[in-house]
Amino acid sequence: MPRAYDAAAVVVPARNEREKLPSCLRALLTAALCAPIPVTIVVVLDDCDDGSADLAGQYGPDVHFISVDVHNVGAARRVGFGYARSLLGDDIRCWYSTTDADSRVDPGWLVHQLGLGADMVLGIVRVTDWRQHQADVADRYLESYGEADGDHDHIHGANMGFSDKAYWRVGGFRALASGEDVDLVERFEAAGYCIHRDTDLSVITSARTQARAPHGFAHHLKQLGRSAAGDCV
């Protein structure tokens, strides 16, 4: 039987994402409406100077904007969950999820996670717009992604969820400039928590060329582009 949660909290770190944040938040609000429990959304603006803060207050009382100056995605996610904890308290069972500001979740994103009964759920990402890349980068990406039916070995900060109690017991996100998601999963594994990997849990993400994290998704796509160029030499 799936475990019962009283509330959910979603954290979105953002670094100058004014252009993409509205679609991200609209998608999250739709997913929140589909969920059977109250959902709090926390947007963590990390030293944004692009007007992202002007969006605060436009998405209802359950969407909170906070500002930090850490230049670190791991620290931003950690601050976001700490803020959610201060809002919701420790007396309820809460499901935590996180995505990225350049991503759009599906309507059933939270419902799917809540129905699995795991301590942690790891989904996949999909790209729908490859216009910023060479033609064969998309082919190389899909070929290397290698998802199997129902299972995969990917870890994306843009698509993961976990129990609040388990999250705090392992120490939460660490202040890592990249790889904070992999680090958290490794500590869940070491603690013996149940981790469910699901190809049906999918999030649309950006194929942008300017990376926010030193070795994040944009960096991976850039490396694929370099490999493609090398093949043509």
C-alpha positions in Angstrom: 0.0 0.0 0.0 1.3 3.5 -0.8 2.3 5.5 2.2 0.0 8.3 3.2 1.4 11.9 3.2 -0.3 14.9 4.6 1.4 17.5 2.3 3.9 17.9 -0.4 6.6 20.5 -1.0 8.4 21.2 -4.3 11.6 23.2 -4.5 12.7 25.0 -7.7 16.2 26.5 -7.8 16.6 29.3 -10.3 19.5 31.4 -11.6 18.3 34.1 -14.0 15.4 32.0 -15.4 12.8 34.8 -15.9 12.0 33.6 -19.4 11.4 29.9 -18.4 10.0 30.2 -14.9 6.4 31.0 -15.8 5.9 27.8 -17.8 7.7 25.8 -15.1 5.3 27.2 -12.4 2.2 26.8 -14.5 3.1 23.1 -15.0 3.8 22.7 -11.3 0.5 24.3 -10.3 -1.4 22.0 -12.6 0.4 19.0 -11.0 -0.5 20.4 -7.6 -4.2 20.7 -8.5 -4.1 17.0 -9.5 -2.5 15.9 -6.2 -4.8 14.7 -3.4 -2.9 16.7 -0.7 -1.9 20.4 -0.3 1.2 21.3 -2.2 3.7 24.1 -1.3 6.1 25.4 -4.0 9.3 27.1 -3.1 11.3 29.0 -5.8 14.8 29.8 -4.7 16.3 32.7 -6.6 20.0 32.4 -6.5 21.5 35.9 -7.2 19.0 36.6 -10.0 19.3 40.0 -11.7 17.0 39.4 -14.6 13.7 40.4 -13.0 12.8 36.9 -11.8 11.8 38.4 -8.4 9.0 40.4 -10.1 7.1 37.1 -10.6 6.6 36.8 -6.8 3.0 37.0 -5.8 1.6 36.2 -9.3 1.0 32.5 -8.7 -1.1 32.4 -5.6 -0.4 31.9 -1.9 1.1 28.4 -2.2 4.0 29.6 -4.3 6.8 31.2 -2.3 9.8 33.1 -3.6 13.0 33.4 -1.5 16.3 34.9 -2.5 19.9 33.7 -1.8 23.3 34.6 -3.0 25.2 31.3 -3.0 25.8 30.5 -6.7 25.4 26.9 -5.8 22.5 24.6 -6.9 23.0 22.2 -4.0 22.9 24.9 -1.5 19.9 26.5 -3.2 17.9 23.2 -3.1 18.9 22.7 0.6 17.7 26.2 1.5 14.5 25.6 -0.3 13.6 22.5 1.6 14.6 24.1 4.9 12.2 26.9 4.1 9.5 24.4 3.3 10.1 22.7 6.5 9.8 25.9 8.4 6.4 26.5 6.8 5.0 23.1 7.2 6.6 22.0 10.5 7.8 18.6 11.6 4.4 17.2 12.8 3.2 16.1 9.4 4.3 13.5 6.8 5.5 15.5 3.8 6.6 14.3 0.4 9.4 16.4 -1.1 10.0 16.9 -4.8 12.4 19.0 -6.8 12.7 20.1 -10.4 14.5 22.8 -12.3 13.3 26.2 -13.5 13.9 25.3 -17.2 11.8 22.2 -16.9 8.0 21.4 -17.1 6.5 18.5 -15.2 3.5 16.5 -16.4 0.1 16.9 -14.8 0.4 13.6 -13.0 3.9 14.2 -11.8 3.1 14.4 -8.1 0.3 11.8 -8.2 2.6 9.3 -9.7 5.3 9.8 -7.1 2.8 9.6 -4.2 1.3 6.4 -5.4 4.5 4.4 -5.5 5.2 3.9 -1.8 8.9 4.4 -2.1 11.3 6.5 0.0 12.7 8.0 -3.1 11.5 8.2 -6.7 13.8 9.0 -9.7 12.4 9.9 -13.1 13.8 10.7 -16.5 13.9 13.8 -18.7 13.0 14.4 -22.2 13.9 17.2 -24.6 11.4 18.5 -27.1 13.4 21.4 -28.7 16.8 20.7 -30.1 17.1 23.9 -32.2 20.2 25.2 -30.3 22.2 22.1 -31.2 23.7 20.4 -34.2 21.4 18.0 -35.9 23.1 14.8 -34.7 23.3 15.8 -31.0 19.7 14.7 -30.5 20.5 11.3 -32.0 23.6 10.9 -29.9 21.7 11.9 -26.8 18.8 9.4 -27.3 21.3 6.7 -28.2 23.3 7.2 -25.1 20.4 7.7 -22.8 19.6 4.0 -22.8 16.4 3.8 -20.8 14.8 0.3 -20.4 11.2 -0.6 -20.0 10.1 0.7 -16.6 13.6 1.1 -15.3 16.7 3.4 -15.8 19.9 4.3 -14.2 19.7 8.1 -14.5 19.6 10.7 -11.8 18.2 14.2 -12.5 17.7 17.0 -10.1 14.9 18.1 -12.5 12.9 15.0 -11.7 13.1 13.4 -8.2 11.1 13.1 -5.1 11.6 11.6 -1.6 10.2 11.3 1.9 10.9 14.3 4.2 11.9 12.1 7.1 14.4 10.1 5.0 15.7 13.3 3.4 16.6 14.9 6.8 17.9 11.6 8.2 20.6 11.4 5.5 21.5 15.1 5.9 19.7 16.6 2.9 21.3 18.2 -0.2 24.9 19.3 0.2 26.3 22.5 -1.1 27.7 21.1 -4.3 27.9 23.2 -7.5 26.9 20.1 -9.5 26.2 16.5 -8.7 24.2 17.3 -5.7 21.4 15.0 -6.9 23.8 12.0 -7.4 25.3 12.7 -3.9 21.9 12.6 -2.3 20.9 9.4 -4.0 24.1 7.7 -2.9 23.4 8.5 0.7 19.8 7.2 0.4 21.3 4.0 -1.0 23.9 3.7 1.7 21.1 4.2 4.3 19.1 1.3 2.8 16.1 3.3 1.7 13.8 2.1 -1.0 14.5 3.9 -4.3 12.2 3.5 -7.2 13.4 4.4 -10.8 10.6 4.9 -13.2 10.6 5.7 -17.0 7.0 6.7 -16.8 7.8 9.6 -14.6 9.1 12.1 -17.2 9.8 15.8 -17.2 10.4 18.1 -20.2 13.7 19.9 -19.8 15.7 22.5 -21.8 18.5 21.7 -24.2 20.1 25.1 -23.6 23.7 25.6 -24.3 24.6 27.9 -21.4 25.1 25.8 -18.3 24.0 26.9 -14.8 25.8 24.0 -13.1 29.5 23.3 -14.1 28.8 19.6 -15.0 25.0 19.6 -15.4 22.7 18.6 -18.2 23.8 21.5 -20.5 27.5 20.5 -20.0 26.6 16.9 -21.0 24.9 18.1 -24.2 27.9 20.3 -25.0 30.2 17.3 -24.7 28.0 15.3 -27.1 28.2 18.2 -29.6 32.0 18.1 -29.3 32.0 14.4 -29.9 29.9 14.9 -33.0 32.3 17.6 -34.3 35.3 15.2 -33.7 33.7 12.5 -35.8 33.7 14.9 -38.7 37.4 15.7 -38.6 
